[in-house]
Amino acid sequence: MPESQIPSHDDEPNAEAERSTLELLDRWHAGDKAALLVLIERHAPWLKRYVGRQMTEKLRRFDTSEDVVQSILYNLLRYTPPSGPRTNVGFVH
C-alpha cells in the first residue's frame, strides 16, 4: 500500500506518543511481555476499526472482523520478534 494511502492512526497523533510506542516495542523485543500488553491495549481499537473497514462482504460471510482481530492478536502474543520496527508506521502499518 503506498504511504499516501495508509490510513492515519488517530490514537497516536504526535511525536511523544510515537516515542512511547517505540520504547514499548524496544521493551517487548527485550522480553518484556507487559510492554506488549500495553501496546495491544493502545492499538487494538485502531486495529478493530481498520480490519472492519478492509473486510469485504464476501469475507464477512466466513469471518467477523472481531474474529480476524482476535486471530491477529493471538498470533502476535505467540510471536517474539528478533528485532523491531524503528518507526511507529512500521508497527502500525
Buried (B, 14 or more C-beta within 10 A) or exposed (E): EEEEEEEEBEBBEEEEBBEBBBEBBBBBBEEEEEBBEBBBEBBBEBBBBBBBEEBEEEEEEEEEBEEBBBEBBEEBEEEEEEEBBEEBEEBBB
